[in-house]
Amino acid sequence: MDLHILDHRLRVTSISKSGLANFTHPLIKLIFLRNRTRCKFFSLTETPENYTVVLDEEGFKELQPSEHLQVEGSIWLPLNVVSNGNTSSSSQAVGVTKIAKSVIAPLAEQHVSVFMLSTYQTDFILVREQDLSVVISTLEEEFNIYREVAGESTPVQSQNVSNGLHKNGKEALQSTVHPVLIPLNQFCVMSLDPDTLPSIATTLIDVLFYSSSPKEDPHSAQDMDCIKFFSFSLIDGYISLVMDTEAQRRFPADLLFTSSSGELWRMVRIGGQPLGFDECGIVAQISRPLADSDISAYYISTFSFDHALVPEEDIVSVTDMLHHQRKEASSS
């Protein structure tokens, strides 16, 4: 299998709900006016707390400093697994499940923090640029590793990292088992031909910028049966959308497409308090048992919490599995 270090240097940011009006101009430019920006990697995810925006350095230039904008301090690099020239594997499961044991778990064991972004097309594993040498030495036995620069893929070898990344007290944090929330929304993972993006522009603007009041208390929203979650990604010309069925009904049915099975997904939201960016093993904690059961999962990290999407027909077994995991953790 091949692992590609993609030619993007990314920033992970958060825009507060109350400050969204300060950023609608650059966000509309980044989403709809591709000819006016050199940004090639853009992802916007709305949760009850905030808007998480992951974007490359060209896109980041569009966001003006503000009290409403939080910026994680690191540069992040996206990794992508390719097997036999395709982003699929022998497992029937899709999404993060197929890379749980080969990528996610080994990086957690080396205390490398990852930020996940699953899309309709593929799964991006974001790692800090400063951790790249540890990532390469950890994964080079399992993968042929290539670094993409200006459209060319160049093989990468380890720089002989001797002591891994055992620092910052991460080892002590690794075993934290976080509470989970399982809202009742049904979600769709969809795509769209970029040429038809103008056709849904008014609906997308409405859903992203006008469908929730900044006066909403995110903490009360967390206690509700359903949760506000909408994700839009435009990465290297490919569009991915994650929305619940209520939002989906607002879009023209003939323009959005999903997998042939058209399945619905349920969410597992990880974290009682904001998770931060330094703890390792959070993604592995969820993805490893899903991989053991060969259950598909999309995984989207945000500035505050993590979100796994699993097939609706598997939500009962996933809920039981997570309950058992927490029971074991509290008794050990």
N, C-alpha and C positions, 0 to 999 in steps of 0.2 A: 504493500500500500504506500501511497505517496502522501506526504504532508507538505503543503505549500504555505510559505510565509508570504502573505500578499503585500503588494506594493502600496500600502496605505499606512500612514501614521495618524492614529486616532486620538481624539479627546472625548472624555465622558463627562457630560454636563447635566445640570438639572435646572429647569426654569420653574419658579414657583407659580402656583395657580393665580395668585393675585398679581403677578408681574407679567402674565402672558401677553397683555396688550402691548408691552414694550418690545415684543419680539415677533409679532405677527408679520411685519414687513419682511425681515430677513427669512423667516420660515416659509412664507409664500414663495419667495424667490428661490429658495433651495428645493422646494417640492415641485413647483410648476415651471420655473423658468430656467431650464437646464442650460440654455444657450447663454445665459447671463452669469453663470458661475462655473468655476472649474472643479467644484466639489464632485467627487465620484463615489463617496461613501456617506450616506445620510440615513439615520434612523431616528424616528420620533415615537416615543411610547407614552401614552397618558395613563396614569394610575390615579387613585383617589388623592394621593399626596402631592403629586407634581408631574411635570413632563420631563422625561429623560431623553436627552438628545445626544446621540453618538455620531460624530462626524469627523471627517479628515481635516487636515490643517487649513486647506483652502476654504472649507465650509466654516470652520471655527472663526476665521477672520470676519465673517459676516455678523457674528454675535458680539455686540458691544458690552464691555464690562458694566455690571449693574449689581445692585444689592439683591436683585431677584434671580441672579445667575450664579449657581455654584459650579465650580470646575474641579474635578478630581485632578490632582497634581501631576499624574504620570502621563507619558505617551504610551498608548496601547497599540499592539500589533495584532492584526487578525490572522489566525491560522485556519486552514481549510483542509480536510481530509479528502483525498481522491483515491478510489480503488478501481483498478483496471481502466483508468481513464474516465470513469464515471463517478458521480458522488453517491454511489449506492454500495451495498455490501451484500454478503450472502445471507445475513439476517433478514427475516421478513419485517422486522421492526424498522421504523424510520426515525429520523431526528437524532437527538443526542444519545439515544440508547445504543446505537451502533458504534459510538466512539467512547462509551462510558469506561470500558475496561482498557482500551488501548491508549487513550489520551487522558481522560479526566482523572481516573484513579491514580495513574503514575505521577501526574503533576501534583495532585493533592498530597501524595506521599513525600514528594520533594518540597512541600510547603510553598508551591507556586500558586498564587491567587489567580483565578480565571474569571472572566466576565463573559457570559454566554449570550449569543444572539442567534436564535434559530429563525430562519425565514422559510418561505414556501419552497425556495430552490435548494437551500443548503443550510449548514450549521457553521457559524463563525465562532471560533474560540479565541477570545481576546486575552493576550498576556502582556504584562508590562515589558516595555523595551529593555529595561534593566535586567529582566529575568531571562532574556532570550537564550543566553549561553547555557543556562541550567535546563531550559526547555529542550534545547537541541541534544544535550548530552543524555537527558532522560529518555527521549523518544527515538534516538537514532538507531537503536537495535530493531525496533518494530517498523520503522518507516524509512523510506528514501525521502530525505528532506531537501526541498528546493526553496530558494528565495527568488521571488519575482521582482525584477527591476526593469522598468520601461518596456514591459511586455515580454521580456526574456526570463526564462527560468534557469537558475544556476544552482547546481548541487552544493549543499552546505555540509561541512564536516564539523564535528565537535572541536571546541577549543580546549579540551581537557579540563573540565571543571572538577576539582578534586573533592570539595567538601559540600556540594549541594547548596542548599539555601537555608540552612538551619539558623535562622536569626529572627529577631524581633519577637521572640516568645511565641511564634506561631504554633509551635508544636503543642503547647499547652491548650491552645484554643481549638485544636482540630476536632476534639471529641464533642463539642457543643452540639446538642440536638435541638434544633429550633422548632418552635411551634408552627403549625401549618393551619391555613384557613382554606376551606373548600367551598367556594361560592356556588350558587345554583345556576349561574349563567351557562348557556351552551355557547361554545366558540367555534368559529370557522377560521381556517388558515387558507388564504386565497391569494391569487395573483391577478395581474392586469397587464394587457398590452400597453406599453408606455405611450403609444400613439393615441390611445383612447383616454388617456389621463384627463385631457381638457373636457371630455364629456361628463366626467363625474366631479369636476372641480368645485362647483357650488355645493354639492352634497358633502364632499370631503372637507371643505372649509367650514361648513356648518357643524359637522360632527367633531372636527378637531378643535375649533376655536369658540363655538357658540353653544355647545350642547350642555355645558355645566356652568353653574354660577360660581365665581371665585369665593362667594360667601359660604359655600358648602363646607361643612366641617369634615375633614377627611377621617377623623376618628369615629364619627358616627357612621360614616360610609363603610368603615371596616366591619362594623357590627351588623350590617345589613346582609340579607340573603344573597343579593347580587352585588357585583363589584364593577366599578368603572375601569375598563381596560380597553385600549385601542392602540394598535401599533402599525406604523407605516414605515416601510424601508424602501429606499431607492439606492441600490448598490450596483455599481458598474452596469447601469442600464436596466437592471431587473427590479421589478416592483413586487413587494410582498406586503400583505395586509393581514392583520389578526384582529378580529372583532367579534363581538357576541352577535347572536342571531337577531337581536332587536336592532342593532346598528345595520346589520346586513340588509334588512328589509327596506332600508332607506335608499339603497343603491340599485341601479338598473340590473336586473338579474342576468341579462345577456352579456354584460361586459366583464363581470368578475368571474374567474374560473377557479375551481378547486380540483383536487385529485379525482380520478374517475369514480372512486367510491363515495365521494362527497360526504365523508364522515364528519360528525360533530365531536368536539373536544370539550373536556372539563378541566378546570384549572385547579392546581394545587399551589397556593401562595405560601412562600416560605419566609418566616421571620415574624416575631412579635414586635420587636423594636428594629429600627433601621440597621441593616446588616453591616454597613461599612464596606471597605474594599480590601482589608488586610487579612481577614480570616480565610483559611484554606479548607477545602473539603466540603463546602456547602453543596456544590453541584454534585460531587461524588456521592454524598449522603443520600441524595434522591435518585440519581441516575444509575448507581450500581445495582440496587435491588430491582429497578425496572428492567435493567439489562438481564439480570438473572431470570426474570420471568418473561423476557422477550416482549416487553410492552413498549410500544412506540411512545415517544415523547418529544415535543418541542420544548425548548427552554429559553426563556427570555429574562436576562438579568436587568434590573433597573437601578437607579441611584439609591433607592431605599430598600427594596425587597427583590426576591427572586420569584419567578413564576414558571411552573412546569405545566404543560398541557398534555393530557393523556386522553386516549379514546374514551368516549362516553361509556362504552360497554365494559371498560376496565376500571371505572372509578370506584366500584365497591371493593374489588380486590386490592386496588392501590390504597384506599382508605384503611383497610384492614392491615395491610403491610406496614403503613406508616404508624398506625396505632401500636402495632407489635414492636416496631423499632423504638418508639418512645418509651414503651413499657420496659423494654430491655435496658434502655439507657438509664431509666430512673431506678432500676433495681440493682444496677452494677455499681 
